[in-house]
């Protein structure tokens, strides 16, 4: 064993792993261990949230279908569920709903068809057909999806699916673009050009239909500190407030008029 070497050959993968295991016990790594543990705890907490928030919206959906008032149908993924917020109603949907309340003499009904983990293909093939099966025309539809496709769907298919989805949305729809992860995580800067290209597809397809786009990319942006939940992926109440601001700014006049 060479002097100063704790064990293992540094030049081999096994040696590197051995050194990492030893360093994990060092006092100098205590901060890293705590950070990783907090992140793991945050992921576990958000995973539980995804289930409880889904139960909340299912109950709300049943009530919305038998109530009266203007109808808002929500399509999308975990951000539409509000995962990461302190409660389902502190996600962007709940915060937009609070913004609409003073402008209407009747309470808005929310039919939230989103699902945590959904990709664009699921919104197109599962959520959108549920919307089309409704026996009433919604006064507002919002559609925000794509974050789960960035690393999970081949680019050509992703862009094609987004165009198909936007082409089939009702005329009362608002489309959400994606936040640019510049300066976020280790690979945020590398992903940002790709996400910017996805946003161009969203804006172009929406413009072809004459649909407004909620510019989440502009409202929910750097500096990121204080805008994320414990899993460092989903927004917290503050992050969702910025997303809600983007949606409220994009709402058509018909949604803003007294219902």
N, C-alpha and C positions, 0 to 999 in steps of 0.2 A: 504494500500500500504506500502510495506516494505521500510525502509529508503534506499535511494540511487537508488531505482528502478524507472524508468521513466514510467512504465505502462506495463501491460501485465504480464502473468505468464511465466517466463523463461523456465519452465519445459515442456511446451506444444509447438507443432509446431506453433500454432497461436501466442503464446508469442514470439517465436524466430523470426517469420516474422515481428511482430510488432517492435521488437528491431532493426531489420535490416532496416526497413523503417525509424525509427527515426535516426539511425546512418547515413543513406544515406544523411541526411541534415547536418551532422556535418562537421566542417571544416577539421577534420582529414581524412575524406573520399573524400575530393575534388580531390586528386590525382587519387584515384581509379575511381571516376566518369569520370574524363577526359580520363583516359586510356580506360575505357569501351566505351566511346563515340568515341574515335579515332578508336577503333577496329570496332565498328558498321559502322562508316563512311567508313572504309576500305573495309568491306564486301559489302556495297552498291556500292562502286566504282568498285570493282572487278566484281560484278554482271552485271554492265553496260558494263564493258570491255568484258565479255564473249559474249555479243550480238554483239558488234561492231567488235570484233576480228573474230567472225564467219562470219560476212558479208565480212570482208577483205579476208578471205581465200576462200570463195565462188567465189569471183571475180577473185582471183588468179587461182583457179582451172579451171575456164572457159578459161582463157588465156593459161594455161599449156596444156590443151587438144588439142589446135590447133597450138601450137608452136613446135619447133624442139629442139633437144638436149637431153642429158641423163635425164631419168625420175626417180624421187624419190617419192615414195608413203609413206605417213605418216599415221600410225594407232595409235589411242590412245585417251586420255582424254584431260582435260584443259591444261595440261602441254605441249602437242603437239600444242595446239592453242597459247601458249605463254601467257596465262592469268596471270596477276601479273607483267609482264614486262612493260616497258615504251611504247612499241609498239609491234605489232605482230612479227616483224622481229628481236626483241631483246629477243624472247624466244629461246629455244634450237634449234628449227628448223631454224630460221633465222640466228643464230650464227654459226651453222654447215654449212649452205649454204654459209656464208661469208668465212668460212674456206676452202670450196671446190673450190670456184671461182678461186683462183690463180693456181689451179692444172688442170684446164680444159680450152681448147680453145673454148668450146661452153658453154653457160650458162646452168646450171641445171634448169630443170623444177620441181616444187614441186606440187604434187597433195595431198592436205592435207584432208584426209577423217575423221580425228578425230572429236570428239564432246565433249564439256565441260560437265562434269558430267558422262561421259561414264564409264561403268563397263566392266569387261572382257567379260561377256556374250554378250554385245552389239557389241564389236569388233569382236567376233567370228561369230555372226549371222547376223550382218548388214554391218559392215565396210569391213570385209574380202570378202564377196560375191561381193561387188562393185569392189574390186581390181581384183577378178577373172573374172569379166565381161569386163575388159579392152581388147581392141584389140591389145595391145602391151605388151611386157614383160618389167616390170620395171627394171632399172639398180640397184636400191637400194630400200629396204623397211625397215622402222624402225617401231617397235611396242613397245610402252611403256604404260602399263595400270596396274591398281591394287590398287592404293591409295583409290579409292572410294569403293573398295570391302572390305577393312580391317575391317570396322565396319558395312558394308552393305550386306555382303554375308556370308552364312554359310561356315565354313572352308573347309569341304569336297568338297562342290560344287565349291568353289573358286579354289582350287588346281586342281580339275578335269578339270575345264574350261580352266585354264592356259595351262595344258598339251595338251588339244585338240587344242587350238589356236596355240600353237607353232608347233604342229604336222602338221598343215595345212598351215603354212607360206611358201612363196616361198623360194627357195634356196638362193636368193640374200638378205635375211633378216638379220637385226641386232635387237636383243631383248634387251630392257632396263630392268634392275632390279630396285628395289625400294630403296629409301633412308631409312636408319635406323633412326627412330625418337628418338634415345637415347639422353636424355637431352633436348628434345623439348616438349613444353607444359607440363601439369601436369602429363599426362598419357604416355608420350613418352617412359620412361624407361620400363613401363609395356608392351607396344606394341612391343618393339624392338625384343624380342625373337620370337614372332609370325611372324613379318615381315622377320626376318632372315630365318625362316622356309619357308616362301613363296619364298624368293630368292633362297633357295636351290632347290625348285621345278623348278623355272625358269632356273637355271643353268643346272640342270640335264636334263630337257626336251630339252634345246637348245643343249647340248653336244650330246645327242642321235641323233639329226639331223645334227650335225656338224655346227651349227650356232653360230656366235660370240655373246657375251653378253657385252653390254655397262655397266660397273660397276658404275652406278650412286651412289650406296651405298658407294663407296670408294671416289669418286670425290666430291660429294655433301654431306658434313658431318660437324661435329663440328669443330670449334666453329660456331654457327648458327648466331651470331650477324651480321647484315648487309646483310643477304642473302635472306630475305623474304619481300614480299609485305606487304601492310598495313593490310591485313586480317590475317597475320601471319600464312598462310597456303600455299599459292602459292609462288614460288620463285620470286625474283625480277631479274633485269638484271644480277647482280653478281651471284645469285644462278643458273640462267640458263646458265651462262658462264661455270660453273663447270659441269653442265649436258652436255653441248656441248662438253667439253673436253673429257668426258667419251665416247660419241658417236664417236668423231673423232679418239680416240685411238682404238676403236673396229672395225672401218670400214675395210672391206676386201680390199685386194690389187686392185681388179678390180675396186672398187669405187675410189681409190686414183690415179689410172693410168689416163693418159690424155684421156679424152673422145672426 
